[in-house]
Amino acid sequence: SPLRITQKIFDNFIKNGGHFVLSKIDSIFRNSDSLFLRYNGRECQFDKIVVAAGVWSNELSKTIGDNFPLDTERGYHIVFENNNNLLTHPVGWAKTGFYMTPMKDGIRVAGTVEIAGLKKPMNKNILSMIEKTARKILPQLGKVKSEWMGFRPSLPDFLPVIGPSKNHKNIFYSFGHHHLGWTLGPISGKIISGMIAEENTNLNLEPYSSKRFG
C-alpha cells in the first residue's frame, strides 16, 4: 500500500519535530536578502525554501524568475476488487506493457502514459482500453473498484531537477522524477537535505542542475 507507507513517513516526520501546514502557496518572493512564501493573504519568512511540488513546481518557480519545460505524464490506473488471492505478485505482459499488482485495496492495473497537461479531463477511452485488456489477460478479474489518473512531472531529458535555483542560492528544487518519484523521492530528499546543511558530497549533481535549461 503506497498510501500507508507514505503515511508512515509523514508520521515519522511529525514525531521528529516536523511541522505541517496544509495551504495553497501563491508565490515565492524575495525582499532584500530574505525569502518569503505568500499564501492565504499571509507572508511568512524563511531562511531556505525547497520546491518539491511535482507537476505544480513550475508554477512556483515562475514567481521567482525560473522557468522549466515541465509537462505531465498522465498515468491511468484501474483497481479491481481483490479476488481470493488471484494474484500473489506483480505480473507484466510485455506485448502491451501492462502490469497487474496485488495491493491491499485490490488488484491495480496500469501501464499507459498520456502527455496532456493538467487541465484536460480524464480520457475515458484509455480507461476502457485498460479494463478490456486486463480482462483479456485475466478473465477472472472482479468488479472495478476505482479508476484514477496520476500526474507525473516530466522533463525533456528524463532527468529531475535537483539542487539550487539558478537565480536564488537559498531556493532548492526537487522535482521532475517522471514515473519514478515514489522510488527516487527519498534519495532526492537526502541529497537536498545535505545541500541545505552545506555538507560535502562526492556525487556529480551537474546533470540535475536547474541551469541546464538556460
TISE-886354 format. One record per residue: residue number from 0; residue in one letter; x, y, z of N, C-alpha, C in turn. Coordinates in pm, 1 decimal. Layout:
BEGIN
{NUM, 'A', {X, Y, Z}, {X, Y, Z}, {X, Y, Z}}
...
***
This chain:
BEGIN
{0, 'S', {83.7, -119.2, 0.0}, {0.0, 0.0, 0.0}, {87.7, 124.9, 0.0}}
{1, 'P', {106.0, 189.4, -115.2}, {186.3, 311.4, -119.9}, {133.7, 420.1, -24.9}}
{2, 'L', {1.5, 429.4, -10.9}, {-56.3, 529.9, 78.2}, {-15.2, 505.5, 222.6}}
{3, 'R', {-22.6, 380.9, 267.2}, {12.8, 350.2, 406.5}, {160.1, 379.0, 433.2}}
{4, 'I', {246.9, 345.9, 337.4}, {389.1, 373.0, 355.3}, {413.1, 523.2, 362.7}}
{5, 'T', {347.0, 599.4, 275.3}, {361.0, 744.6, 277.5}, {312.5, 801.8, 410.8}}
{6, 'Q', {203.5, 748.9, 462.8}, {152.1, 794.1, 591.8}, {250.7, 764.9, 704.5}}
{7, 'K', {318.9, 651.7, 696.6}, {419.7, 618.2, 797.5}, {536.1, 717.1, 792.4}}
{8, 'I', {579.3, 754.1, 670.2}, {686.6, 853.1, 654.7}, {643.4, 986.7, 714.9}}
{9, 'F', {519.1, 1025.9, 687.5}, {466.3, 1151.1, 741.2}, {460.5, 1147.5, 893.9}}
{10, 'D', {411.8, 1037.3, 949.1}, {403.6, 1023.5, 1095.1}, {542.2, 1035.7, 1158.1}}
{11, 'N', {642.2, 978.0, 1092.8}, {778.6, 985.2, 1144.4}, {831.1, 1129.4, 1139.4}}
{12, 'F', {794.2, 1202.1, 1033.5}, {831.8, 1343.3, 1020.2}, {775.5, 1425.4, 1136.2}}
{13, 'I', {648.5, 1406.1, 1167.5}, {585.6, 1479.2, 1277.2}, {647.4, 1438.5, 1411.5}}
{14, 'K', {670.2, 1310.5, 1428.3}, {727.5, 1259.2, 1553.1}, {863.9, 1319.6, 1580.5}}
{15, 'N', {937.8, 1350.5, 1475.5}, {1072.7, 1405.3, 1490.6}, {1076.4, 1558.4, 1485.0}}
{16, 'G', {962.2, 1620.8, 1511.5}, {960.5, 1765.9, 1525.1}, {916.2, 1841.8, 1402.1}}
{17, 'G', {872.2, 1772.0, 1298.6}, {826.2, 1840.6, 1177.8}, {696.2, 1915.5, 1201.0}}
{18, 'H', {673.0, 2018.9, 1123.5}, {551.5, 2099.6, 1134.3}, {484.1, 2101.4, 998.1}}
{19, 'F', {355.5, 2067.8, 995.6}, {282.9, 2056.2, 869.1}, {172.3, 2160.6, 860.8}}
{20, 'V', {169.4, 2236.0, 750.6}, {62.7, 2331.8, 723.8}, {5.2, 2301.0, 586.3}}
{21, 'L', {-123.3, 2276.2, 578.8}, {-188.9, 2248.8, 451.1}, {-243.6, 2380.0, 395.8}}
{22, 'S', {-183.4, 2427.8, 287.0}, {-226.6, 2553.6, 228.7}, {-176.3, 2563.0, 85.5}}
{23, 'K', {-245.7, 2638.2, 2.9}, {-203.1, 2662.0, -134.0}, {-107.3, 2780.2, -136.9}}
{24, 'I', {14.5, 2756.2, -184.7}, {114.7, 2861.7, -193.2}, {89.8, 2943.2, -319.5}}
{25, 'D', {76.9, 3073.4, -303.5}, {52.5, 3161.0, -418.1}, {181.7, 3200.0, -488.8}}
{26, 'S', {287.0, 3226.4, -412.6}, {411.8, 3269.6, -475.0}, {526.5, 3264.5, -375.9}}
{27, 'I', {646.4, 3268.9, -431.9}, {769.0, 3287.6, -355.2}, {824.2, 3423.7, -395.4}}
{28, 'F', {870.7, 3500.5, -300.4}, {932.9, 3626.8, -338.4}, {1046.8, 3661.1, -242.7}}
{29, 'R', {1129.9, 3749.9, -291.7}, {1248.4, 3789.3, -216.6}, {1242.3, 3938.3, -186.2}}
{30, 'N', {1273.0, 3972.7, -64.2}, {1280.5, 4111.9, -22.6}, {1416.9, 4133.7, 42.2}}
{31, 'S', {1503.4, 4202.6, -30.1}, {1643.4, 4217.1, 12.8}, {1705.8, 4077.9, 16.8}}
{32, 'D', {1756.8, 4034.4, 130.9}, {1818.2, 3901.4, 142.0}, {1723.3, 3799.7, 204.2}}
{33, 'S', {1597.8, 3835.5, 222.1}, {1502.1, 3748.3, 289.3}, {1408.4, 3681.8, 188.7}}
{34, 'L', {1369.5, 3558.0, 218.3}, {1277.3, 3481.8, 134.3}, {1141.2, 3471.5, 202.8}}
{35, 'F', {1035.3, 3478.4, 121.7}, {900.5, 3471.2, 176.5}, {814.1, 3378.8, 91.5}}
{36, 'L', {719.8, 3313.5, 159.2}, {611.1, 3243.2, 92.0}, {484.2, 3323.1, 115.5}}
{37, 'R', {406.1, 3341.5, 8.8}, {278.6, 3411.7, 22.0}, {165.9, 3310.9, 5.7}}
{38, 'Y', {77.8, 3302.8, 104.6}, {-36.3, 3212.1, 97.5}, {-147.2, 3261.4, 189.5}}
{39, 'N', {-270.6, 3243.2, 143.7}, {-388.8, 3283.9, 221.3}, {-379.5, 3427.5, 270.6}}
{40, 'G', {-320.6, 3515.1, 189.3}, {-308.6, 3654.0, 229.9}, {-199.9, 3679.6, 332.6}}
{41, 'R', {-123.8, 3577.9, 364.2}, {-15.5, 3590.7, 462.7}, {119.4, 3585.0, 393.3}}
{42, 'E', {220.5, 3635.2, 460.8}, {357.6, 3626.9, 413.2}, {444.8, 3574.6, 526.9}}
{43, 'C', {511.5, 3463.0, 501.9}, {596.3, 3401.8, 603.7}, {740.2, 3397.1, 555.1}}
{44, 'Q', {831.5, 3434.8, 641.4}, {973.0, 3441.5, 605.5}, {1043.8, 3310.2, 636.2}}
{45, 'F', {1136.6, 3272.7, 548.1}, {1215.2, 3150.6, 565.3}, {1360.1, 3177.1, 526.8}}
{46, 'D', {1449.8, 3101.9, 588.6}, {1591.5, 3112.1, 551.6}, {1617.0, 3042.8, 418.1}}
{47, 'K', {1554.7, 2925.5, 400.8}, {1571.1, 2847.4, 278.8}, {1438.1, 2781.8, 243.9}}
{48, 'I', {1415.5, 2761.9, 115.9}, {1289.1, 2705.2, 68.9}, {1318.8, 2592.4, -28.9}}
{49, 'V', {1245.5, 2483.2, -15.8}, {1254.7, 2371.5, -109.7}, {1123.7, 2362.4, -187.5}}
{50, 'V', {1133.3, 2364.1, -318.5}, {1015.6, 2345.5, -404.4}, {1016.3, 2200.5, -452.3}}
{51, 'A', {923.9, 2122.6, -398.7}, {911.6, 1981.1, -436.5}, {763.2, 1953.3, -456.2}}
{52, 'A', {703.5, 2022.5, -553.3}, {558.7, 2020.2, -572.5}, {517.5, 1942.8, -697.1}}
{53, 'G', {602.1, 1849.9, -740.5}, {565.7, 1767.9, -855.2}, {534.5, 1849.7, -979.3}}
{54, 'V', {424.0, 1816.8, -1045.5}, {388.8, 1883.7, -1171.0}, {353.8, 2030.9, -1151.1}}
{55, 'W', {329.0, 2072.3, -1027.1}, {295.0, 2210.9, -998.9}, {417.7, 2295.4, -962.8}}
{56, 'S', {535.7, 2234.0, -964.5}, {657.7, 2304.3, -923.6}, {686.9, 2425.7, -1010.8}}
{57, 'N', {658.4, 2414.6, -1140.2}, {691.0, 2524.7, -1230.4}, {604.9, 2648.1, -1204.3}}
{58, 'E', {484.9, 2627.4, -1151.6}, {400.1, 2742.1, -1118.5}, {465.8, 2826.8, -1009.8}}
{59, 'L', {537.8, 2763.0, -919.5}, {608.5, 2836.2, -814.4}, {741.1, 2891.7, -864.6}}
{60, 'S', {813.0, 2813.2, -944.8}, {943.4, 2860.0, -993.4}, {930.4, 2985.4, -1079.2}}
{61, 'K', {818.9, 2996.6, -1152.7}, {798.1, 3113.9, -1237.0}, {788.3, 3242.3, -1154.9}}
{62, 'T', {741.2, 3230.2, -1030.6}, {723.6, 3350.7, -949.1}, {856.3, 3410.2, -905.0}}
{63, 'I', {965.8, 3334.7, -920.5}, {1097.3, 3388.8, -885.3}, {1189.9, 3393.4, -1006.5}}
{64, 'G', {1131.8, 3383.8, -1126.1}, {1210.1, 3403.7, -1247.0}, {1270.9, 3280.4, -1308.9}}
{65, 'D', {1244.0, 3162.5, -1255.3}, {1289.5, 3037.9, -1316.3}, {1173.8, 2977.7, -1396.1}}
{66, 'N', {1207.0, 2914.1, -1507.1}, {1103.3, 2852.9, -1589.9}, {1158.6, 2724.3, -1651.0}}
{67, 'F', {1083.9, 2616.8, -1638.4}, {1129.8, 2486.0, -1684.5}, {1031.6, 2427.3, -1785.8}}
{68, 'P', {1081.1, 2348.5, -1883.0}, {992.4, 2282.7, -1980.1}, {926.2, 2160.0, -1918.0}}
{69, 'L', {849.7, 2184.4, -1812.8}, {788.7, 2076.8, -1734.7}, {650.4, 2042.9, -1789.4}}
{70, 'D', {627.7, 1915.0, -1814.1}, {496.9, 1868.7, -1859.9}, {454.2, 1751.5, -1771.8}}
{71, 'T', {342.1, 1689.3, -1806.3}, {291.4, 1580.5, -1724.4}, {277.9, 1451.0, -1803.8}}
{72, 'E', {320.4, 1342.5, -1742.4}, {285.9, 1208.5, -1790.2}, {163.6, 1166.2, -1710.4}}
{73, 'R', {50.3, 1165.1, -1776.0}, {-72.9, 1127.2, -1707.6}, {-85.9, 975.2, -1710.0}}
{74, 'G', {-73.5, 914.9, -1592.9}, {-81.1, 769.9, -1582.0}, {-218.1, 724.8, -1533.7}}
{75, 'Y', {-278.6, 630.8, -1606.1}, {-412.5, 582.8, -1572.5}, {-406.2, 447.8, -1500.8}}
{76, 'H', {-492.7, 433.3, -1401.3}, {-495.6, 311.0, -1321.5}, {-639.5, 266.3, -1297.5}}
{77, 'I', {-657.0, 137.2, -1292.4}, {-785.4, 80.3, -1251.1}, {-757.5, -19.5, -1139.1}}
{78, 'V', {-839.2, -13.5, -1034.1}, {-828.1, -109.5, -924.2}, {-950.4, -200.7, -928.1}}
{79, 'F', {-923.8, -331.1, -938.7}, {-1029.6, -431.3, -935.8}, {-1042.2, -487.6, -794.3}}
{80, 'E', {-1161.9, -530.1, -760.8}, {-1181.7, -593.5, -630.4}, {-1089.7, -713.0, -615.2}}
{81, 'N', {-1034.9, -727.7, -494.9}, {-947.1, -842.3, -470.1}, {-1028.3, -971.0, -480.7}}
{82, 'N', {-971.3, -1070.5, -543.1}, {-1046.9, -1191.4, -575.1}, {-972.8, -1315.4, -525.9}}
{83, 'N', {-979.2, -1337.9, -393.6}, {-924.3, -1460.3, -334.7}, {-781.5, -1491.0, -380.4}}
{84, 'N', {-694.0, -1392.0, -363.0}, {-551.9, -1410.4, -397.9}, {-533.9, -1453.9, -543.8}}
{85, 'L', {-609.6, -1391.9, -631.1}, {-599.4, -1421.9, -774.2}, {-457.4, -1398.1, -823.7}}
{86, 'L', {-393.7, -1295.8, -768.0}, {-251.7, -1269.8, -793.5}, {-179.6, -1260.4, -660.2}}
{87, 'T', {-58.9, -1314.9, -655.2}, {20.6, -1306.6, -532.2}, {146.1, -1221.1, -550.7}}
{88, 'H', {173.7, -1179.5, -674.4}, {289.7, -1094.5, -701.7}, {264.4, -1017.9, -831.9}}
{89, 'P', {338.2, -909.9, -856.4}, {316.1, -831.9, -979.6}, {338.2, -916.8, -1104.8}}
{90, 'V', {252.8, -893.3, -1204.1}, {261.2, -965.4, -1330.5}, {258.3, -863.6, -1445.2}}
{91, 'G', {352.1, -878.3, -1539.0}, {354.9, -789.3, -1654.3}, {333.1, -865.6, -1783.3}}
{92, 'W', {273.3, -799.8, -1881.6}, {252.9, -858.3, -2013.0}, {329.4, -772.5, -2112.5}}
{93, 'A', {438.7, -826.4, -2164.2}, {529.6, -749.7, -2249.3}, {462.1, -698.3, -2375.7}}
{94, 'K', {366.3, -772.6, -2428.1}, {300.9, -735.5, -2553.3}, {231.4, -600.6, -2543.9}}
{95, 'T', {175.2, -570.1, -2428.7}, {100.5, -445.9, -2411.1}, {168.5, -347.2, -2316.7}}
{96, 'G', {267.7, -393.6, -2241.3}, {331.1, -307.1, -2142.1}, {247.2, -287.2, -2017.6}}
{97, 'F', {150.5, -375.3, -1995.9}, {62.5, -364.8, -1880.2}, {120.4, -438.1, -1759.9}}
{98, 'Y', {88.1, -384.9, -1643.5}, {126.7, -452.0, -1519.1}, {5.3, -464.8, -1428.6}}
{99, 'M', {-2.5, -578.6, -1363.4}, {-106.1, -602.5, -1263.3}, {-37.8, -627.0, -1129.9}}
{100, 'T', {-79.9, -553.2, -1028.6}, {-12.6, -561.7, -898.9}, {-115.0, -581.0, -788.1}}
{101, 'P', {-103.0, -690.6, -711.7}, {-194.0, -708.2, -597.3}, {-156.3, -612.3, -485.4}}
{102, 'M', {-254.3, -537.0, -436.4}, {-233.1, -443.4, -327.2}, {-338.8, -464.0, -221.4}}
{103, 'K', {-326.3, -391.3, -112.3}, {-417.9, -410.4, -1.2}, {-562.4, -383.9, -40.6}}
{104, 'D', {-583.9, -282.8, -127.7}, {-720.7, -245.4, -162.5}, {-771.6, -314.4, -287.9}}
{105, 'G', {-691.7, -402.5, -349.3}, {-737.0, -474.1, -467.6}, {-623.0, -499.0, -565.2}}
{106, 'I', {-657.0, -531.9, -688.2}, {-556.4, -555.8, -792.0}, {-549.0, -431.4, -880.3}}
{107, 'R', {-433.6, -367.0, -879.9}, {-415.7, -245.2, -957.5}, {-358.9, -279.0, -1094.9}}
{108, 'V', {-419.3, -221.7, -1197.8}, {-373.8, -243.2, -1335.3}, {-333.9, -108.1, -1393.7}}
{109, 'A', {-214.4, -100.9, -1448.8}, {-164.1, 24.8, -1505.2}, {-64.3, -6.1, -1615.3}}
{110, 'G', {-32.2, 95.9, -1695.0}, {67.8, 75.2, -1799.4}, {50.5, 167.9, -1917.7}}
{111, 'T', {-3.3, 287.2, -1893.3}, {-21.2, 382.0, -2003.2}, {36.9, 517.9, -1965.6}}
{112, 'V', {70.8, 595.8, -2066.8}, {118.5, 732.8, -2046.5}, {50.7, 823.2, -2148.6}}
{113, 'E', {0.7, 937.1, -2101.1}, {-61.8, 1036.2, -2187.9}, {-0.4, 1172.4, -2157.1}}
{114, 'I', {54.6, 1239.7, -2257.8}, {107.5, 1374.7, -2240.3}, {-4.2, 1472.0, -2273.4}}
{115, 'A', {-66.9, 1528.0, -2169.3}, {-185.7, 1611.8, -2195.1}, {-203.7, 1722.8, -2092.5}}
{116, 'G', {-100.5, 1756.1, -2018.0}, {-110.5, 1868.7, -1926.3}, {-197.1, 1842.1, -1805.3}}
{117, 'L', {-231.3, 1951.7, -1734.9}, {-301.7, 1941.4, -1607.8}, {-453.0, 1963.0, -1618.1}}
{118, 'K', {-498.3, 2026.5, -1725.9}, {-635.4, 2075.1, -1726.2}, {-735.0, 1985.6, -1800.1}}
{119, 'K', {-689.4, 1901.8, -1890.7}, {-783.3, 1819.0, -1966.2}, {-845.6, 1712.4, -1876.3}}
{120, 'P', {-971.3, 1676.4, -1901.6}, {-1036.9, 1572.8, -1820.1}, {-977.3, 1435.0, -1847.1}}
{121, 'M', {-1011.6, 1341.2, -1760.6}, {-965.4, 1204.5, -1778.3}, {-1012.5, 1149.2, -1911.8}}
{122, 'N', {-927.1, 1069.6, -1974.5}, {-958.2, 1009.4, -2103.2}, {-1027.0, 874.5, -2079.2}}
{123, 'K', {-1158.5, 873.2, -2097.2}, {-1235.4, 751.2, -2071.1}, {-1199.6, 638.4, -2167.7}}
{124, 'N', {-1152.2, 672.4, -2287.7}, {-1113.2, 569.5, -2384.0}, {-994.0, 489.4, -2333.0}}
{125, 'I', {-900.0, 559.6, -2266.7}, {-784.3, 489.1, -2210.8}, {-828.1, 396.4, -2098.9}}
{126, 'L', {-916.8, 444.1, -2013.4}, {-964.9, 360.6, -1903.2}, {-1037.6, 237.0, -1956.6}}
{127, 'S', {-1116.8, 255.3, -2061.0}, {-1189.0, 142.4, -2121.7}, {-1091.2, 42.0, -2180.3}}
{128, 'M', {-987.3, 92.5, -2246.1}, {-887.0, 4.3, -2305.3}, {-812.5, -74.4, -2197.7}}
{129, 'I', {-780.5, -7.9, -2085.2}, {-711.3, -75.7, -1975.2}, {-797.3, -189.2, -1920.8}}
{130, 'E', {-925.4, -161.1, -1899.1}, {-1012.9, -264.9, -1844.3}, {-1027.5, -382.9, -1940.0}}
{131, 'K', {-1049.3, -354.9, -2067.8}, {-1067.2, -462.5, -2165.4}, {-942.2, -549.1, -2177.2}}
{132, 'T', {-825.6, -482.1, -2179.7}, {-700.1, -557.0, -2191.1}, {-674.8, -640.5, -2066.4}}
{133, 'A', {-703.9, -583.2, -1949.6}, {-683.3, -655.4, -1824.0}, {-770.7, -781.0, -1818.5}}
{134, 'R', {-895.9, -767.8, -1860.6}, {-986.4, -883.8, -1856.2}, {-948.3, -987.9, -1961.9}}
{135, 'K', {-885.3, -943.2, -2069.4}, {-837.1, -1037.5, -2170.7}, {-721.7, -1119.7, -2114.0}}
{136, 'I', {-636.0, -1052.9, -2035.5}, {-522.4, -1122.6, -1974.1}, {-570.2, -1213.4, -1861.9}}
{137, 'L', {-663.2, -1163.7, -1781.7}, {-707.7, -1236.7, -1662.6}, {-859.8, -1227.5, -1651.9}}
{138, 'P', {-931.5, -1317.3, -1719.1}, {-1078.3, -1310.6, -1723.9}, {-1145.3, -1321.2, -1586.5}}
{139, 'Q', {-1073.3, -1373.5, -1487.7}, {-1134.7, -1393.3, -1355.9}, {-1142.9, -1265.2, -1273.8}}
{140, 'L', {-1094.6, -1153.2, -1327.3}, {-1098.9, -1028.5, -1252.2}, {-1241.3, -992.7, -1211.6}}
{141, 'G', {-1254.6, -936.7, -1091.2}, {-1386.2, -898.6, -1040.3}, {-1428.6, -761.2, -1088.0}}
{142, 'K', {-1513.9, -696.9, -1007.3}, {-1567.7, -566.3, -1043.6}, {-1460.7, -457.4, -1032.5}}
{143, 'V', {-1480.9, -350.9, -1109.5}, {-1394.2, -234.5, -1097.8}, {-1426.6, -160.6, -968.5}}
{144, 'K', {-1324.5, -141.9, -886.0}, {-1343.1, -75.2, -757.0}, {-1321.7, 75.1, -768.9}}
{145, 'S', {-1222.0, 115.6, -848.8}, {-1196.0, 258.6, -867.2}, {-1115.3, 281.6, -994.0}}
{146, 'E', {-1127.5, 402.5, -1046.6}, {-1049.3, 447.2, -1162.5}, {-986.3, 581.1, -1126.1}}
{147, 'W', {-860.7, 598.2, -1160.5}, {-797.6, 726.4, -1128.1}, {-681.7, 754.8, -1222.2}}
{148, 'M', {-639.3, 879.8, -1218.6}, {-529.9, 925.6, -1303.6}, {-431.9, 1004.2, -1218.0}}
{149, 'G', {-302.3, 979.2, -1238.6}, {-198.9, 1049.9, -1163.4}, {-113.7, 1136.1, -1255.3}}
{150, 'F', {-70.9, 1251.7, -1203.7}, {14.8, 1342.7, -1279.9}, {161.2, 1316.5, -1245.0}}
{151, 'R', {241.6, 1285.6, -1346.1}, {384.3, 1259.4, -1323.5}, {465.7, 1372.6, -1385.4}}
{152, 'P', {546.5, 1443.2, -1306.2}, {623.3, 1557.1, -1358.1}, {735.7, 1511.7, -1450.2}}
{153, 'S', {734.8, 1561.4, -1574.1}, {825.9, 1510.8, -1676.6}, {903.5, 1623.6, -1743.2}}
{154, 'L', {1031.9, 1600.5, -1764.9}, {1119.7, 1694.6, -1833.5}, {1176.4, 1629.0, -1959.0}}
{155, 'P', {1215.9, 1706.7, -2060.6}, {1255.9, 1650.4, -2190.3}, {1372.7, 1553.2, -2184.6}}
{156, 'D', {1466.8, 1573.7, -2091.9}, {1583.8, 1486.2, -2086.9}, {1566.4, 1369.3, -1989.9}}
{157, 'F', {1445.0, 1354.9, -1936.7}, {1409.2, 1242.7, -1848.3}, {1492.0, 1240.9, -1719.7}}
{158, 'L', {1546.6, 1356.6, -1680.9}, {1618.7, 1369.2, -1554.3}, {1547.7, 1471.9, -1467.0}}
{159, 'P', {1549.1, 1453.8, -1335.3}, {1486.3, 1552.2, -1247.6}, {1572.7, 1677.2, -1231.3}}
{160, 'V', {1513.0, 1779.5, -1173.9}, {1587.6, 1897.2, -1130.5}, {1611.1, 1882.1, -980.8}}
{161, 'I', {1737.7, 1874.3, -942.9}, {1774.2, 1859.9, -801.9}, {1885.5, 1959.6, -771.5}}
{162, 'G', {1857.6, 2054.2, -683.3}, {1961.1, 2149.8, -647.1}, {1909.1, 2291.8, -641.3}}
{163, 'P', {1999.9, 2388.9, -624.1}, {1959.2, 2528.2, -605.7}, {1906.2, 2592.6, -732.6}}
{164, 'S', {1823.7, 2692.8, -712.9}, {1776.0, 2776.4, -822.2}, {1893.4, 2848.5, -885.8}}
{165, 'K', {1885.0, 2872.1, -1015.8}, {1992.6, 2943.9, -1083.3}, {1991.6, 3091.8, -1047.1}}
{166, 'N', {1878.0, 3139.5, -993.7}, {1865.1, 3281.3, -959.3}, {1874.5, 3310.4, -810.2}}
{167, 'H', {1847.3, 3208.9, -726.3}, {1844.3, 3231.3, -582.0}, {1911.3, 3114.3, -510.6}}
{168, 'K', {2022.6, 3138.6, -447.8}, {2102.3, 3029.9, -390.5}, {2033.9, 2959.0, -273.8}}
{169, 'N', {1936.9, 3023.6, -209.5}, {1870.5, 2962.4, -94.3}, {1733.6, 2902.9, -127.0}}
{170, 'I', {1705.0, 2890.4, -256.9}, {1585.7, 2818.2, -301.4}, {1631.6, 2692.0, -372.7}}
{171, 'F', {1577.7, 2578.6, -332.7}, {1621.3, 2449.7, -385.5}, {1504.1, 2378.3, -453.0}}
{172, 'Y', {1538.5, 2304.2, -557.9}, {1437.1, 2230.2, -633.1}, {1457.5, 2079.5, -619.7}}
{173, 'S', {1346.1, 2009.7, -619.2}, {1349.8, 1863.3, -625.2}, {1219.0, 1816.3, -689.4}}
{174, 'F', {1220.7, 1805.1, -822.6}, {1100.6, 1763.1, -895.0}, {1140.8, 1710.0, -1033.1}}
{175, 'G', {1045.0, 1649.0, -1101.5}, {1070.1, 1600.2, -1237.5}, {1117.6, 1456.8, -1242.8}}
{176, 'H', {1069.9, 1372.8, -1151.9}, {1114.4, 1233.3, -1144.6}, {1031.8, 1139.4, -1232.0}}
{177, 'H', {946.0, 1197.4, -1316.7}, {864.0, 1117.2, -1408.7}, {780.9, 1015.6, -1330.8}}
{178, 'H', {782.2, 889.9, -1371.3}, {701.1, 789.1, -1302.3}, {780.6, 715.8, -1194.3}}
{179, 'L', {894.2, 772.3, -1153.5}, {977.5, 707.8, -1050.5}, {986.5, 791.7, -923.3}}
{180, 'G', {894.8, 885.5, -907.1}, {901.1, 975.7, -792.6}, {894.6, 906.0, -658.0}}
{181, 'W', {805.4, 808.3, -647.6}, {791.6, 739.1, -518.9}, {918.6, 660.2, -486.0}}
{182, 'T', {987.7, 614.3, -589.0}, {1111.5, 538.3, -569.8}, {1230.1, 630.4, -540.4}}
{183, 'L', {1240.5, 740.1, -617.1}, {1357.6, 826.9, -607.4}, {1340.3, 940.7, -507.0}}
{184, 'G', {1219.1, 961.2, -457.9}, {1194.8, 1070.2, -363.5}, {1285.7, 1068.1, -240.9}}
{185, 'P', {1299.4, 954.0, -171.9}, {1386.1, 950.9, -53.7}, {1532.4, 983.3, -85.5}}
{186, 'I', {1580.3, 938.7, -202.1}, {1718.5, 966.6, -240.9}, {1736.5, 1115.8, -266.1}}
{187, 'S', {1642.5, 1174.0, -339.3}, {1648.4, 1317.4, -367.5}, {1638.9, 1397.9, -238.9}}
{188, 'G', {1551.9, 1354.0, -147.2}, {1537.7, 1422.7, -19.0}, {1667.0, 1424.8, 59.7}}
{189, 'K', {1738.2, 1313.4, 57.0}, {1865.5, 1306.3, 128.2}, {1968.6, 1399.8, 64.9}}
{190, 'I', {1970.2, 1404.6, -68.7}, {2063.7, 1493.7, -138.9}, {2032.9, 1639.5, -105.9}}
{191, 'I', {1904.8, 1676.7, -111.7}, {1864.6, 1814.6, -84.9}, {1895.2, 1854.0, 59.7}}
{192, 'S', {1866.5, 1764.5, 153.3}, {1894.3, 1796.7, 293.9}, {2043.8, 1818.5, 315.9}}
{193, 'G', {2127.3, 1742.4, 243.0}, {2272.1, 1762.6, 251.1}, {2312.9, 1897.5, 194.4}}
{194, 'M', {2249.6, 1937.7, 84.3}, {2278.9, 2068.7, 26.8}, {2241.9, 2181.4, 122.7}}
{195, 'I', {2125.8, 2170.3, 183.6}, {2079.9, 2273.8, 275.6}, {2173.0, 2284.7, 396.0}}
{196, 'A', {2222.6, 2169.0, 441.0}, {2315.1, 2167.9, 554.9}, {2458.6, 2200.8, 513.5}}
{197, 'E', {2476.9, 2226.1, 381.7}, {2608.4, 2260.5, 326.2}, {2711.9, 2151.3, 352.2}}
{198, 'E', {2667.8, 2027.5, 338.7}, {2757.9, 1913.2, 353.5}, {2829.0, 1884.3, 221.5}}
{199, 'N', {2947.4, 1831.7, 229.1}, {3022.5, 1793.3, 109.0}, {2965.8, 1662.7, 53.5}}
{200, 'T', {2971.1, 1648.9, -78.0}, {2924.2, 1526.1, -140.7}, {3020.2, 1486.5, -252.7}}
{201, 'N', {3031.4, 1356.8, -276.2}, {3114.2, 1309.5, -387.7}, {3029.0, 1276.3, -509.5}}
{202, 'L', {2901.1, 1317.2, -506.2}, {2811.4, 1293.1, -619.3}, {2825.8, 1403.3, -723.2}}
{203, 'N', {2820.8, 1365.8, -849.7}, {2820.1, 1463.7, -957.1}, {2674.7, 1502.8, -984.3}}
{204, 'L', {2634.1, 1619.8, -935.7}, {2495.0, 1662.9, -947.8}, {2472.2, 1757.7, -1065.4}}
{205, 'E', {2575.0, 1778.9, -1146.3}, {2564.5, 1870.6, -1259.5}, {2453.5, 1831.5, -1357.9}}
{206, 'P', {2434.2, 1701.8, -1386.7}, {2327.2, 1664.9, -1481.4}, {2188.1, 1705.3, -1434.6}}
{207, 'Y', {2170.8, 1729.7, -1304.1}, {2039.3, 1762.5, -1249.4}, {2022.3, 1910.2, -1221.5}}
{208, 'S', {2120.6, 1989.6, -1258.4}, {2120.7, 2133.3, -1228.8}, {2005.6, 2206.9, -1296.9}}
{209, 'S', {1952.2, 2306.5, -1227.7}, {1846.5, 2390.2, -1286.7}, {1901.0, 2476.0, -1400.3}}
{210, 'K', {2031.1, 2493.0, -1407.5}, {2092.4, 2578.5, -1510.4}, {2089.5, 2514.0, -1648.3}}
{211, 'R', {2064.6, 2385.3, -1658.6}, {2075.1, 2317.2, -1787.5}, {1966.3, 2358.6, -1886.0}}
{212, 'F', {1862.4, 2425.5, -1836.8}, {1755.6, 2468.9, -1925.9}, {1766.6, 2616.0, -1965.0}}
{213, 'G', {1881.2, 2677.0, -1935.0}, {1904.5, 2814.4, -1978.9}, {1834.1, 2917.3, -1893.6}}
***
